[in-house]
Amino acid sequence: MAAATSACEDDIENLTDLTQIQKALENLAVKEDEITEEIDMLLHSQVSLEGKMSTLYRMAPNLQLVNSDAKQLDSMISFTCNLAENVSSKVRQLDLAKSRVQEAIHRVNDVLDLKFCTDGVQTALQNEDYEQAAAHVHRYLTLDENVLKQVTPDSKEDSGLDASLQLLHEAERSEERRVGKECRSRWSPYH
């Protein structure tokens, strides 16, 4: 634009005719009006820009506070996340411990049932109460022998468990023989 302006100035200096000079003057006046309009628009936008810049300068301390609060919030969220992970880990450990305790209680109940069955069979056989002995043998048969053997891995305790299991097996066979004899004796008169 600077080169075009200097070319126009050179042309104006070479003008000799009045009409050409007036025409050039009119063109310059139009250009001046256009430039004046552009300057007015720039000055008007300058006021708007200055207002916006002033607003930004006033907001800067608030933005710093927001930034500081955001960092603090991020730190709190990270802490809460770590805390939640730790609590979750502890809950998993407690669930595992609870399931182990429940399994141990179940095994203890099975051992107590075995003891009850053993004592009950012995007492019933001594009293010749075969129905009661059969009930105890039936209850024993509902217990899982493999689980009972897992309960007492120590050889000293295992011998007591083996003795109880052997007694109950013998009582079972004895009951089977007694029931068989009784059935044969009841059916033999009919045959």
C-alpha positions in Angstrom: 0.0 0.0 0.0 2.9 2.3 0.7 4.2 1.8 -2.9 0.8 2.5 -4.3 0.5 5.7 -2.2 3.9 7.0 -3.4 3.0 6.2 -7.0 -0.3 8.2 -6.6 1.7 11.1 -5.1 4.1 11.1 -8.0 1.1 11.1 -10.4 -0.5 14.0 -8.6 2.6 16.1 -8.8 2.7 15.5 -12.6 -0.9 16.6 -13.1 -1.3 19.9 -15.0 -5.0 19.9 -15.9 -7.5 21.3 -13.4 -10.1 18.6 -14.0 -7.5 15.9 -13.4 -6.4 17.6 -10.3 -10.0 17.9 -9.0 -10.6 14.2 -9.8 -7.5 13.2 -8.0 -8.6 15.4 -5.1 -12.0 13.7 -5.0 -10.3 10.3 -5.0 -8.0 11.3 -2.2 -11.0 12.6 -0.2 -12.8 9.3 -0.7 -9.7 7.4 0.4 -9.3 9.8 3.4 -13.0 9.0 4.4 -12.3 5.3 4.1 -9.2 5.6 6.3 -11.0 7.7 8.8 -13.8 5.1 9.0 -11.2 2.4 9.6 -9.5 4.5 12.3 -12.8 5.2 14.0 -13.7 1.5 13.9 -10.2 0.6 15.4 -10.6 3.3 18.0 -14.1 2.0 18.9 -12.8 -1.6 19.1 -9.9 -0.3 21.2 -12.3 0.9 23.8 -14.0 -2.5 23.8 -10.7 -4.3 23.9 -9.5 -2.1 26.8 -12.7 -3.0 28.7 -12.2 -6.7 28.1 -8.5 -6.4 29.1 -9.5 -4.5 32.2 -12.0 -7.3 33.0 -9.3 -9.9 32.5 -6.9 -8.1 34.8 -9.5 -7.9 37.5 -10.3 -11.6 37.0 -6.6 -12.7 37.2 -6.5 -13.0 41.0 -9.8 -14.9 40.9 -8.4 -17.2 38.3 -5.4 -17.8 40.5 -7.7 -18.7 43.4 -9.7 -21.1 41.1 -6.4 -22.7 40.0 -5.3 -23.1 43.6 -8.7 -24.5 44.6 -8.6 -26.9 41.6 -5.2 -28.2 42.7 -6.4 -28.7 46.2 -9.5 -30.5 45.0 -7.3 -32.7 42.8 -5.2 -33.5 45.8 -8.3 -34.4 47.9 -9.7 -36.6 45.1 -6.4 -38.4 44.9 -6.3 -38.9 48.7 -9.9 -40.2 48.7 -9.1 -42.5 45.8 -6.2 -44.0 47.7 -8.3 -44.3 50.8 -11.0 -46.1 49.0 -8.5 -48.5 47.5 -7.1 -49.2 51.0 -10.6 -49.7 52.4 -11.5 -52.0 49.5 -8.4 -54.0 50.2 -9.2 -54.3 53.9 -12.8 -55.4 53.0 -11.5 -58.1 50.7 -9.2 -59.3 53.5 -12.0 -59.3 56.0 -14.2 -61.2 53.5 -11.5 -63.8 53.1 -11.1 -64.1 56.9 -14.8 -64.4 57.4 -15.1 -67.2 54.9 -12.2 -69.0 56.6 -13.9 -68.6 60.0 -17.2 -69.8 58.6 -15.4 -72.8 57.1 -13.7 -73.5 60.4 -17.0 -73.3 62.3 -18.6 -75.7 59.8 -15.7 -78.2 60.3 -15.9 -77.8 64.1 -19.6 -78.5 63.9 -18.9 -81.6 61.8 -16.4 -82.8 64.3 -18.9 -82.2 67.1 -21.5 -84.1 65.2 -19.0 -87.0 64.7 -18.3 -87.0 68.5 -22.1 -86.8 69.2 -22.7 -89.7 66.8 -19.9 -91.8 68.3 -21.0 -91.3 71.9 -24.6 -91.8 70.9 -23.9 -95.1 69.1 -21.8 -96.4 72.0 -24.6 -95.5 74.5 -27.4 -96.9 72.3 -25.5 -100.2 71.7 -24.8 -100.6 75.4 -28.5 -100.0 76.1 -29.5 -102.2 73.2 -31.5 -99.3 71.7 -30.9 -100.3 68.1 -33.2 -97.7 66.6 -31.3 -94.9 68.4 -28.0 -96.4 67.3 -29.4 -96.5 63.7 -30.4 -92.9 63.9 -26.8 -91.9 65.0 -25.3 -94.0 62.2 -27.6 -92.4 59.7 -26.5 -89.0 61.0 -22.9 -90.0 60.7 -23.4 -91.1 57.1 -24.5 -87.6 56.2 -21.1 -86.3 57.3 -18.3 -86.0 54.7 -15.4 -88.2 55.9 -12.9 -86.5 53.7 -13.7 -83.1 55.3 -13.5 -84.7 58.8 -10.0 -86.1 57.9 -8.9 -82.6 56.7 -9.9 -81.1 60.0 -7.2 -83.0 62.0 -3.9 -83.2 60.0 -2.0 -83.9 63.3 -1.3 -87.7 63.7 -2.2 -87.7 67.5 -5.6 -86.2 66.8 -6.0 -88.3 63.7 -5.9 -91.5 65.7 -8.9 -90.3 67.8 -10.7 -89.4 64.6 -9.8 -92.8 63.0 -11.1 -94.6 66.2 -14.4 -92.7 66.0 -14.7 -93.4 62.3 -13.9 -97.1 62.8 -16.4 -97.4 65.6 -19.1 -95.8 63.5 -18.3 -98.0 60.5 -18.5 -101.1 62.8 -21.8 -99.9 64.2 -23.1 -99.4 60.7 -22.1 -102.9 59.7 -23.5 -104.3 62.9 -26.8 -102.5 62.3 -26.9 -103.8 58.8 -26.4 -107.4 60.0 -28.9 -106.9 62.8 -31.5 -105.5 60.4 -30.7 -108.3 58.0 -31.3 -110.9 60.6 -34.5 -109.3 61.8 -35.8 -109.1 58.3 -34.9 -112.7 57.6 -36.5 -113.9 60.8 -39.8 -112.0 60.0 -39.9 -113.2 56.4 -38.8 -116.8 57.0 -42.2 -118.0 58.3 -43.9 -116.9 55.0 -41.5 -118.8 52.8 
